[in-house]
Amino acid sequence: MIRLLPSTEAQTISVIPREFPTAAVSFTNISLTITEDGTNKTETISDIEATIPDENSNFVFMDIEFSILSEENAYYLEFTRNGSLFYRDKAYVTSQTNDEVVHTLNTNKYEKYVGTGDDEYIVL
């Protein structure tokens, strides 16, 4: 899963695609369809260029500007190149940048059950 910031500025996404470009020839004509989970709100971004820093790199880097990202939401990403699937993944948008802090979706949304522990069952 890719972690994104809730920003409209360009963000760099690094992926390992199905087809791999070379350092001399970068991939162009990549399109991204991003869909928000739950609402199915979509955005299509075209003319993305994928580059690799050197011949020893296993990752492809793409700089992308999003306009539909909202904090604490999940998104489905589908990259295509010339009509064929290039890469597919999910992304989560959060402003949290500290990897040491545990992040949960349920913070302050549920109360933990505090009971006596005496579970009684009726068997018919």
VOBA-1610 file (N, C-alpha, C; in pm, whole numbers, padded with zeros to 5 digits, always signed):
BEGIN
Met+00085-00117+00000Met+00000+00000+00000Met+00089+00124+00000Ile+00049+00219-00079Ile+00122+00345-00092Ile+00061+00446+00004Arg+00146+00523+00071Arg+00098+00627+00161Arg+00117+00762+00093Leu+00009+00839+00085Leu+00012+00971+00022Leu-00026+01078+00123Leu+00014+01201+00092Leu-00021+01315+00176Leu-00146+01382+00118Pro-00230+01442+00202Pro-00349+01511+00151Pro-00313+01648+00095Ser-00249+01649-00019Ser-00197+01771-00078Ser-00222+01772-00228Thr-00230+01891-00286Thr-00244+01901-00432Thr-00109+01922-00500Glu-00002+01928-00422Glu+00131+01940-00478Glu+00178+01805-00533Ala+00278+01808-00620Ala+00329+01684-00680Ala+00390+01593-00574Gln+00358+01464-00583Gln+00414+01363-00494Gln+00479+01256-00580Thr+00591+01203-00532Thr+00663+01100-00606Thr+00619+00963-00558Ile+00575+00882-00652Ile+00536+00745-00623Ile+00641+00653-00683Ser+00690+00558-00604Ser+00787+00461-00654Ser+00722+00323-00655Val+00730+00256-00770Val+00664+00127-00788Val+00754+00032-00866Ile+00720-00096-00861Ile+00784-00196-00946Ile+00677-00241-01045Pro+00681-00192-01169Pro+00573-00218-01264Pro+00583-00355-01330Arg+00480-00387-01408Arg+00478-00513-01483Arg+00580-00512-01596Glu+00595-00398-01662Glu+00699-00380-01763Glu+00801-00284-01705Phe+00926-00306-01736Phe+01028-00221-01675Phe+01103-00141-01782Pro+01111-00009-01768Pro+01188+00072-01863Pro+01338+00060-01835Thr+01417+00110-01924Thr+01561+00113-01903Thr+01601+00256-01868Ala+01724+00272-01824Ala+01773+00406-01788Ala+01777+00497-01910Ala+01804+00440-02027Ala+01813+00520-02148Ala+01676+00557-02203Val+01579+00468-02185Val+01446+00490-02242Val+01343+00492-02129Ser+01290+00609-02099Ser+01188+00617-01995Ser+01051+00592-02056Phe+00958+00551-01973Phe+00823+00527-02020Phe+00743+00657-02015Thr+00671+00682-02121Thr+00581+00797-02125Thr+00441+00745-02157Asn+00347+00836-02167Asn+00210+00800-02203Asn+00147+00706-02101Ile+00173+00729-01974Ile+00113+00651-01866Ile-00007+00728-01813Ser-00117+00659-01792Ser-00237+00720-01736Ser-00268+00656-01602Leu-00322+00735-01512Leu-00360+00688-01379Leu-00507+00716-01357Thr-00580+00614-01314Thr-00717+00633-01268Thr-00717+00605-01119Ile-00750+00706-01040Ile-00754+00693-00896Ile-00899+00701-00852Thr-00942+00602-00771Thr-01081+00592-00727Thr-01086+00589-00575Glu-01168+00674-00517Glu-01183+00677-00371Glu-01272+00562-00327Asp-01224+00483-00230Asp-01303+00374-00176Asp-01426+00429-00104Gly-01538+00366-00127Gly-01661+00405-00060Gly-01748+00497-00142Thr-01690+00597-00208Thr-01769+00693-00285Thr-01756+00671-00435Asn-01654+00599-00477Asn-01624+00576-00620Asn-01598+00705-00696Lys-01558+00810-00626Lys-01518+00935-00691Lys-01385+00910-00760Thr-01374+00942-00888Thr-01253+00911-00963Thr-01189+01035-01023Glu-01061+01020-01051Glu-00984+01122-01122Glu-00890+01048-01216Thr-00880+01096-01339Thr-00788+01037-01436Thr-00679+01138-01466Ile-00555+01093-01454Ile-00439+01178-01480Ile-00363+01116-01596Ser-00336+01194-01700Ser-00270+01143-01820Ser-00130+01202-01836Asp-00057+01146-01931Asp+00076+01194-01969Asp+00174+01194-01852Ile+00175+01086-01775Ile+00271+01068-01666Ile+00395+01003-01724Glu+00511+01049-01681Glu+00637+00991-01727Glu+00701+00913-01612Ala+00741+00789-01641Ala+00808+00705-01541Ala+00957+00705-01571Thr+01037+00728-01468Thr+01183+00731-01485Thr+01248+00640-01381Ile+01370+00598-01411Ile+01451+00525-01313Ile+01581+00602-01296Pro+01634+00607-01173Pro+01753+00689-01149Pro+01880+00633-01213Asp+01895+00500-01217Asp+02013+00439-01278Asp+01979+00295-01318Glu+02073+00228-01380Glu+02049+00093-01430Glu+02035-00011-01320Asn+02080+00020-01199Asn+02074-00075-01089Asn+01948-00062-01004Ser+01862+00030-01039Ser+01742+00053-00960Ser+01633-00047-00996Asn+01559-00091-00896Asn+01447-00181-00918Asn+01314-00107-00922Phe+01314+00021-00893Phe+01192+00098-00884Phe+01179+00197-00998Val+01055+00228-01031Val+01020+00332-01128Val+00960+00446-01048Phe+00998+00569-01079Phe+00951+00687-01007Phe+00862+00771-01096Met+00749+00816-01039Met+00656+00901-01113Met+00615+01017-01023Asp+00622+01140-01076Asp+00576+01259-01005Asp+00434+01289-01050Ile+00341+01290-00953Ile+00199+01303-00986Ile+00134+01407-00897Glu+00049+01492-00956Glu-00030+01590-00882Glu-00174+01542-00876Phe-00225+01523-00755Phe-00362+01476-00734Phe-00450+01595-00694Ser-00580+01586-00724Ser-00671+01691-00681Ser-00786+01638-00597Ile-00802+01506-00584Ile-00918+01452-00510Ile-00881+01391-00375Leu-00757+01400-00334Leu-00715+01334-00210Leu-00773+01404-00088Ser-00833+01326+00000Ser-00879+01379+00128Ser-00825+01288+00239Glu-00795+01351+00350Glu-00727+01281+00459Glu-00811+01168+00517Glu-00741+01062+00559Glu-00800+00943+00622Glu-00891+00864+00527Asn-00860+00865+00398Asn-00935+00788+00301Asn-00843+00694+00225Ala-00900+00586+00175Ala-00827+00489+00095Ala-00864+00506-00052Tyr-00770+00476-00139Tyr-00789+00493-00282Tyr-00736+00371-00356Tyr-00794+00347-00471Tyr-00751+00239-00561Tyr-00682+00303-00680Leu-00556+00264-00707Leu-00477+00320-00816Leu-00462+00218-00928Glu-00484+00262-01050Glu-00461+00175-01165Glu-00389+00254-01272Phe-00264+00215-01298Phe-00181+00278-01399Phe-00190+00196-01527Thr-00209+00262-01640Thr-00208+00195-01770Thr-00111+00266-01862Arg-00056+00189-01955Arg+00034+00245-02056Arg-00007+00189-02190Asn-00045+00278-02282Asn-00092+00240-02415Asn-00205+00138-02407Gly-00294+00153-02311Gly-00411+00066-02299Gly-00391-00062-02221Ser-00268-00095-02184Ser-00245-00218-02107Ser-00205-00182-01963Leu-00234-00275-01872Leu-00208-00251-01731Leu-00059-00238-01705Phe-00020-00131-01637Phe+00120-00103-01603Phe+00148-00135-01457Tyr+00054-00095-01369Tyr+00069-00118-01224Tyr-00065-00094-01157Arg-00091-00169-01048Arg-00216-00155-00972Arg-00182-00166-00824Asp-00245-00078-00743Asp-00218-00080-00600Asp-00328-00003-00526Lys-00318-00001-00394Lys-00406+00078-00310Lys-00321+00184-00242Ala-00385+00296-00208Ala-00315+00405-00139Ala-00400+00451-00022Tyr-00332+00498+00082Tyr-00399+00555+00197Tyr-00346+00695+00217Val-00437+00790+00240Val-00399+00931+00253Val-00401+00970+00400Thr-00286+01016+00448Thr-00275+01062+00586Thr-00167+01170+00593Ser-00185+01262+00686Ser-00083+01365+00706Ser+00023+01320+00806Gln+00004+01202+00863Gln+00101+01148+00957Gln+00227+01106+00881Thr+00341+01158+00920Thr+00467+01126+00853Thr+00564+01048+00941Asn+00533+01035+01070Asn+00620+00963+01162Asn+00589+00814+01156Asp+00684+00734+01109Asp+00665+00590+01097Asp+00665+00518+01231Glu+00711+00583+01337Glu+00718+00521+01468Glu+00582+00518+01539Val+00491+00606+01499Val+00360+00614+01563Val+00268+00513+01495Val+00200+00432+01577Val+00106+00335+01524Val-00021+00408+01481His-00063+00384+01359His-00181+00451+01304His-00293+00350+01289Thr-00409+00382+01343Thr-00525+00294+01326Thr-00641+00375+01270Leu-00731+00307+01203Leu-00849+00372+01148Leu-00958+00391+01252Asn-00948+00319+01365Asn-01055+00317+01464Asn-01028+00404+01587Thr-00931+00491+01583Thr-00899+00574+01698Thr-01018+00663+01734Asn-01061+00654+01858Asn-01172+00732+01914Asn-01305+00709+01844Lys-01323+00596+01777Lys-01450+00567+01710Lys-01529+00459+01782Tyr-01461+00376+01859Tyr-01528+00267+01928Tyr-01488+00264+02074Glu-01581+00220+02158Glu-01552+00204+02299Glu-01529+00057+02326Lys-01426+00027+02401Lys-01397-00112+02435Lys-01498-00161+02538Tyr-01548-00281+02517Tyr-01646-00340+02609Tyr-01577-00377+02739Val-01631-00328+02848Val-01581-00361+02980Val-01695-00433+03053Gly-01680-00562+03068Gly-01784-00640+03133Gly-01726-00722+03247Thr-01812-00802+03306Thr-01769-00882+03420Thr-01696-01007+03376Gly-01714-01048+03253Gly-01650-01171+03208Gly-01732-01294+03232Asp-01849-01278+03294Asp-01938-01391+03321Asp-02032-01407+03202Asp-01985-01476+03101Asp-02068-01500+02984Asp-02162-01617+03013Glu-02291-01595+02993Glu-02388-01701+03014Glu-02451-01736+02881Tyr-02460-01862+02854Tyr-02517-01911+02730Tyr-02635-02001+02761Ile-02737-01994+02679Ile-02852-02083+02691Ile-02846-02178+02574Val-02841-02308+02604Val-02836-02410+02500Val-02973-02473+02489Leu-03030-02473+02373Leu-03161-02532+02350Leu-03150-02672+02295
//
